[in-house]
């Protein structure tokens, strides 16, 4: 029996999260069964995210979600970093802001069409679903920074899943 990557990481925050992160993949599972189990976990993440009003309410759970998402995206780190760079540029533009209002907040909403129009859109479908729920919740610079950290965690987990794979 092989346990999914996310369960190695996290302290349990709630029964809901515990059930989400402790999904087992068996050696006898077919590739279709593994994909189905991962899709169910992503659907559960989407459900949890949609019930919260702000990202701040989820900050303790975001590392778990990042681990789950990183398992489902089948792109190279370079392809994923291309989207991260776009988000990071928005964060940098807000680095020295004195208010809590995001400068050029409309640019965040362009990330979803970029993901949808990507040549890797099939591989990024789960990321698109998660970001479709989280991006509208970003209202303040603090939440933007939390989102950037969330994206960085996805990148970090993604790079550990197959460290031999080169860009």
C-alpha positions in Angstrom: 0.0 0.0 0.0 1.3 3.4 -1.0 0.1 6.5 0.9 -0.4 9.7 -1.1 2.2 12.4 -0.6 0.0 15.0 1.2 -0.5 12.7 4.2 3.2 12.8 4.9 3.2 16.5 5.5 0.4 17.8 7.6 -0.8 17.9 11.2 -4.5 17.3 11.3 -6.6 20.5 11.4 -10.0 18.9 11.4 -11.7 15.6 10.6 -12.6 17.0 7.2 -9.0 17.7 6.4 -7.8 14.4 7.9 -10.1 12.5 5.6 -8.9 14.6 2.7 -5.2 14.1 3.2 -5.3 10.4 4.1 -6.4 8.8 0.8 -4.6 5.7 0.0 -3.4 4.5 -3.4 -2.9 0.8 -3.6 -0.4 -0.9 -6.0 -3.4 -2.8 -7.5 -5.1 0.5 -8.3 -5.3 1.2 -12.0 -4.2 4.6 -13.4 -7.9 5.5 -13.9 -8.6 4.7 -10.2 -5.7 6.9 -9.1 -6.9 9.7 -11.2 -10.4 9.3 -9.9 -9.2 9.4 -6.3 -7.1 12.6 -6.9 -10.1 14.2 -8.7 -12.3 13.4 -5.7 -9.7 15.1 -3.4 -9.6 18.2 -5.6 -13.4 18.3 -5.6 -13.4 18.2 -1.8 -10.8 21.0 -1.7 -13.0 23.1 -4.0 -16.0 22.4 -1.7 -14.1 23.5 1.4 -12.7 26.6 -0.3 -16.1 27.7 -1.5 -17.6 27.6 2.0 -15.1 30.2 3.3 -15.4 33.9 2.8 -11.7 34.9 2.8 -8.4 33.3 2.3 -7.4 34.3 5.8 -10.0 31.8 7.1 -8.1 29.1 5.2 -4.5 30.0 6.0 -3.9 27.0 8.2 -5.3 24.6 5.5 -3.6 26.1 2.5 -0.4 24.0 2.8 -2.5 20.8 2.7 -4.4 22.1 -0.3 -1.1 23.0 -2.0 0.2 19.4 -1.6 -3.0 18.0 -3.0 -3.0 20.4 -6.0 0.7 19.7 -6.8 -0.1 16.0 -7.2 -2.7 16.6 -9.9 -0.9 19.0 -12.2 1.1 17.2 -14.8 3.3 20.0 -16.2 7.0 20.9 -15.8 8.1 23.3 -13.1 8.9 25.9 -15.9 5.4 25.8 -17.2 4.0 26.3 -13.7 6.5 29.0 -12.9 5.2 31.0 -15.9 1.9 31.5 -14.2 3.6 32.1 -10.8 5.7 34.9 -12.3 2.6 36.7 -13.5 1.1 36.6 -9.9 4.4 37.5 -8.4 4.6 40.6 -10.6 1.3 41.8 -9.1 2.6 41.2 -5.6 5.8 43.2 -6.4 3.7 46.1 -7.7 2.0 46.1 -4.3 5.2 45.7 -2.2 5.4 49.3 -0.9 1.7 50.1 -0.8 0.6 52.1 2.2 -3.0 51.0 1.9 -4.6 47.6 1.9 -6.1 48.1 -1.5 -4.4 46.1 -4.3 -2.9 48.1 -7.1 -4.1 46.7 -10.5 -6.3 44.1 -8.8 -8.0 43.5 -12.1 -4.8 41.7 -13.3 -5.5 38.8 -11.0 -8.7 38.0 -12.8 -6.6 37.6 -16.0 -4.8 34.6 -14.6 -7.8 32.3 -15.1 -8.1 33.0 -18.9 -4.3 32.5 -19.1 -4.7 29.1 -17.5 -7.7 28.2 -19.6 -6.0 29.3 -22.9 -2.7 27.5 -22.0 -1.5 24.7 -24.2 -1.3 22.7 -21.0 -5.0 23.4 -20.1 -5.9 19.8 -19.6 -3.0 19.3 -17.1 -3.9 22.5 -15.3 -7.6 21.9 -15.0 -7.5 21.3 -11.2 -5.4 24.3 -10.7 -7.9 26.3 -12.7 -10.8 25.1 -10.5 -9.0 26.0 -7.3 -7.8 29.4 -8.5 -11.4 30.1 -9.8 -12.5 29.9 -6.2 -9.6 31.5 -4.5 -8.8 34.5 -6.8 -12.2 36.2 -6.2 -11.5 36.0 -2.5 -8.4 38.2 -2.8 -9.5 41.6 -1.7 -6.6 43.0 0.3 -2.8 43.1 0.0 -2.6 40.7 2.9 -4.7 38.2 1.1 -2.7 38.7 -2.1 0.5 37.9 -0.2 -1.2 34.8 1.3 -2.2 33.7 -2.2 1.4 34.2 -3.4 2.6 32.0 -0.5 0.0 29.4 -1.4 1.2 29.4 -5.0 4.9 29.1 -3.8 3.9 26.1 -1.7 2.3 24.5 -4.8 5.6 25.1 -6.7 7.6 23.7 -3.8 5.5 20.5 -3.5 5.4 20.1 -7.3 9.2 20.1 -7.5 9.5 17.4 -4.8 7.1 15.0 -6.5 9.5 14.1 -9.2 12.8 15.7 -8.4 14.5 13.8 -11.3 12.3 15.4 -13.9 14.0 18.3 -15.6 12.4 21.3 -17.2 
